[in-house]
Amino acid sequence: MSFSRLRALSFFHSAIYAALLYVGFFAGKPEPATFILGTAHGVLWILMAVLCTVAARRRVLPFWLAVVVVVIGGLGPFAGSIGFLVAERRRGAATA
Protein backbone atom coordinates (compact mmCIF):
# COMPACT_ATOMS: atom_id res chain seq x y z
CA MET A 1 0.00 0.00 0.00
CA SER A 2 1.30 3.46 -0.85
CA PHE A 3 1.91 6.38 1.49
CA SER A 4 -0.86 8.44 -0.11
CA ARG A 5 -3.45 5.67 0.21
CA LEU A 6 -2.57 5.13 3.86
CA ARG A 7 -2.82 8.87 4.43
CA ALA A 8 -6.27 8.94 2.80
CA LEU A 9 -7.40 5.97 4.90
CA SER A 10 -6.12 7.72 8.02
CA PHE A 11 -8.14 10.83 7.23
CA PHE A 12 -11.22 8.69 6.55
CA HIS A 13 -10.68 6.98 9.92
CA SER A 14 -10.45 10.40 11.58
CA ALA A 15 -13.71 11.45 9.90
CA ILE A 16 -15.49 8.33 11.17
CA TYR A 17 -14.13 9.00 14.66
CA ALA A 18 -15.22 12.66 14.51
CA ALA A 19 -18.72 11.51 13.54
CA LEU A 20 -18.70 9.06 16.45
CA LEU A 21 -17.70 11.83 18.86
CA TYR A 22 -20.39 14.13 17.48
CA VAL A 23 -23.09 11.48 17.75
CA GLY A 24 -21.93 10.48 21.21
CA PHE A 25 -21.77 13.95 22.71
CA PHE A 26 -24.24 16.13 20.81
CA ALA A 27 -26.85 13.90 19.19
CA GLY A 28 -28.00 12.03 22.29
CA LYS A 29 -26.25 8.75 21.52
CA PRO A 30 -28.74 7.22 19.07
CA GLU A 31 -28.14 3.50 19.28
CA PRO A 32 -27.81 2.31 15.68
CA ALA A 33 -25.52 5.21 14.76
CA THR A 34 -23.19 4.80 17.73
CA PHE A 35 -22.93 1.06 17.15
CA ILE A 36 -22.20 1.43 13.44
CA LEU A 37 -19.68 4.25 13.88
CA GLY A 38 -18.03 2.53 16.85
CA THR A 39 -17.68 -0.71 14.93
CA ALA A 40 -16.33 1.12 11.89
CA HIS A 41 -13.79 2.92 14.09
CA GLY A 42 -12.65 -0.37 15.66
CA VAL A 43 -12.35 -2.20 12.36
CA LEU A 44 -10.53 0.72 10.74
CA TRP A 45 -8.11 0.94 13.66
CA ILE A 46 -7.27 -2.76 13.33
CA LEU A 47 -6.90 -2.39 9.55
CA MET A 48 -4.71 0.71 9.93
CA ALA A 49 -2.56 -1.04 12.54
CA VAL A 50 -1.91 -4.02 10.29
CA LEU A 51 -1.36 -1.97 7.13
CA CYS A 52 0.95 0.55 8.83
CA THR A 53 2.97 -2.21 10.46
CA VAL A 54 3.47 -3.88 7.09
CA ALA A 55 4.24 -0.52 5.46
CA ALA A 56 6.85 0.27 8.11
CA ARG A 57 8.52 -3.09 7.54
CA ARG A 58 8.59 -2.36 3.80
CA ARG A 59 9.97 1.13 4.52
CA VAL A 60 6.97 2.89 2.99
CA LEU A 61 6.30 4.62 6.33
CA PRO A 62 8.73 5.78 8.97
CA PHE A 63 8.73 3.59 12.06
CA TRP A 64 7.64 6.42 14.37
CA LEU A 65 4.52 7.01 12.26
CA ALA A 66 3.54 3.34 12.42
CA VAL A 67 3.94 3.47 16.22
CA VAL A 68 1.73 6.56 16.45
CA VAL A 69 -0.99 4.94 14.33
CA VAL A 70 -0.88 1.60 16.15
CA VAL A 71 -0.53 2.83 19.73
CA ILE A 72 -2.49 6.07 19.78
CA GLY A 73 -4.83 5.38 16.85
CA GLY A 74 -7.29 3.34 18.88
CA LEU A 75 -7.98 6.25 21.20
CA GLY A 76 -7.55 9.13 18.80
CA PRO A 77 -6.93 8.61 15.10
CA PHE A 78 -6.36 12.36 14.73
CA ALA A 79 -2.81 11.78 15.96
CA GLY A 80 -2.17 9.42 13.05
CA SER A 81 -3.57 11.91 10.54
CA ILE A 82 -1.38 14.66 11.98
CA GLY A 83 1.55 12.24 11.86
CA PHE A 84 0.95 11.66 8.15
CA LEU A 85 1.04 15.41 7.55
CA VAL A 86 4.30 15.73 9.50
CA ALA A 87 5.87 12.78 7.65
CA GLU A 88 4.77 14.20 4.31
CA ARG A 89 6.30 17.56 5.17
CA ARG A 90 9.55 15.88 6.25
CA ARG A 91 9.65 13.90 3.01
CA GLY A 92 9.22 17.10 1.03
CA ALA A 93 11.95 18.87 2.99
CA ALA A 94 14.34 15.93 2.50
CA THR A 95 13.93 15.98 -1.28
CA ALA A 96 14.30 19.77 -1.54
Residue pairs with C-beta under 8 A, 6 or more apart in sequence:
1 51
1 54
1 55
1 60
2 60
3 55
3 60
3 61
3 84
3 87
3 88
3 91
6 48
6 51
6 52
6 55
6 60
6 61
6 84
7 81
7 84
7 88
9 44
9 47
9 48
9 51
10 48
10 69
10 77
10 80
10 81
10 84
11 81
11 84
12 44
13 41
13 44
13 45
13 48
13 73
13 77
13 80
13 81
14 77
14 78
14 80
14 81
16 37
16 40
16 41
16 44
17 41
17 76
17 77
17 78
19 37
20 34
20 37
20 38
20 41
23 29
23 30
23 33
23 34
23 37
24 34
27 33
41 77
44 77
45 73
45 74
45 77
48 69
48 70
48 73
48 77
48 80
49 69
49 70
49 73
52 61
52 65
52 66
52 69
52 70
52 80
53 66
53 70
55 61
55 66
56 62
56 63
56 65
56 66
61 87
62 87
62 90
64 83
65 80
65 83
65 84
65 86
65 87
68 79
68 80
68 83
69 77
69 79
69 80
69 83
72 79
72 80
73 79
73 80
